[in-house]
């Protein structure tokens, strides 16, 4: 019975997170239309997406790209029209910052791909591991801190990384290659 209660709380939490994330983009409409110049500049900076004619092939392609990133154990992709949602599987005990780095690396790889530019990258939450760690924190006398830490881990894994939002480095100093070349000399 207790297990069902935990599952119910977890499901409710995920539903609330989904609703919150879904309504985050809702805002009042502007009375005047926005200039189209900004949109064109964004398109020029970020590249363009390619029309998805064969969703199964594109899903397999994006899964392969994601699996090629170090730290990704597995990847699953679902195609909706011209958009793709890619869920990556990482080690359940991996630190939150490392999960974010891996999601960013996958999104960076997708940014360079015409099919991946409009993809959304998210990581599995490994709920059973989060609950184990929460239980351990409660046993060690840290119930609120443990809950907060694990909730932060869950949110950090679920929040998507979008390749289109990644800005490429604008100067050679930001690419890391100039300092690497200095070391070689």
N, C-alpha and C positions, 0 to 999 in steps of 0.2 A: 504494500500500500504506500509505503514511504517512497519507493522508487517511482511510482506513478505520479506522486506529488512533485518530485524533482523534475520529472519529464514534463509535467504540466507547467511548472515554473519556467523551465528552459524554453519551452515552446512559446509561452507568453512573452518572455523576454525577447526572443528572436522576432516575434510578430511585431512587438513595439519598436524594435530597432529598424525593421523593414519599413514600417509606417513612418517613422521619424525620418529615415533616409529618403523615402519617396516624397515626402512633403517638404523637404529642405529646399528644393528648387522653386517652390511656388512663391510668387510674390505679386505685388500689384503691377498691372500693366502700365507702361509709360504712356502719357497722353500724346507725346510726339514720337514719331518713329525714329529709331536709332539710325545714324548714318551707316550706309553700306560699306564705306571705305574700310572700317575696322574689320568687318567680316572678310573682306578680300585680303587684307594683310594677314589675318590669322590663317587663312587657307594657304597663302604663299609660304608662310613660315613652317607650318606643320605638315604640308603635303596633302595629297588627296587619297581618298579611299577608292577601292576597286569594287565594282558591282559583283555581288556574290551570285554566281550562276549555279554552282553545285555545293550546297551547304555541307554535305558529308565530307567532301574533299577539303573544303576550307577549314572545317572543324579539325580534321586530322592534321592538316598543315599547322594550324595554330597550336594544337596539342604538342606536336613535334618541336615547334619552336620553344614552347614553354619548358618542355622536358630537357631541352639543351642547356638551360640555365643551371648553374651549379647550385645545389641545395633543393632543387625541385625533384621530389620522388616520383610524382605522377601529375597528370593534368587532364582535365575534362572540359570540353567545350560544347556550348549550346549556341546555335545560331538563331537569331530572331530578325528576319528581314536582312537589313544591312549591318546589323549589330551582332557582336559575339560576346558571350560571357564565358570567361575562362577561369575555372577554379583550379588552384594549384594545391598539391598535397606536399606539405613540408613536415619535418620532424616534429612530433608532438611536444617535445621538451625545448624546442628552439626559443630563444629569447625574442621578445616582441620587436626590438630594433632590427634584429637579423631577418625576421619575417618581412618587415617593411622594406629592407634592402633587397630582398629576393623579389618581392612583388614589383618594386621599382625596376629591377633588372629585366624582368619579364616584360613589363610595359615598355621599357626602352627597346627591347628586341622587336616588339610589336610595332613600335612607332616607325621603324624602318621598313615595315612590311605593308604593302597596299591593302591587305585584308585585315591586318591587325590594328590599323590606326584608329578604328572606331570600337575596338574591343574594350572590355572591362575586365580587370584582373582582380581576383579575390582569393584569399587563402582559406583553407578549412579551419574551423575553430577548435577542433579536437576537444569537444565538450567533456568527454569522460576524463581527459587529462586535466582540464581546467577544474573540474569538480574534485578530483583527487588532490590537487594542489590547494584548493579552497579548504577541503577537509583537514589537510595537514596544518594549514595556517590556523584553523579554529582550534585544533588540538594543542597548538603551541601558544594559545592565548592571544591570537591576532585575528579575531573574526572580521572586524570591519576593514582592516588593512588588507587582509587576504581576499575578501570579497571584492574590494576596489581594484586590487591588482589583477585579479583574474577577469573581472569585467573589462578592464582596460585591455587585457590580452585578447579577449573575444572581439571587442570593437576594433582593435588594431588589425586583426586578421580579416574581419568582415568588410571593413571600409574598402571600397574598390580603388584601384589605381588605374587611371585612364591614360593610355599612351598619348592621346592628342594633347594632354595637359603638360607633357614633358617638354621643357625648352632645351634645345641643343645649346652647347657652349658657344658663346659668341666670339670669344678671343682665344688665341692659342694658350694663354696662361691657364685657362679654365679646363683645358682638356687633359692636363696631366702629362702630355707628351713632351712639352718643352722642358720640364724639370727632369724627366727621364732622359732626354737627350743631353742635358747638362751633366748628368751623372755619368753617361757613357764617355764623355770627352775627357 
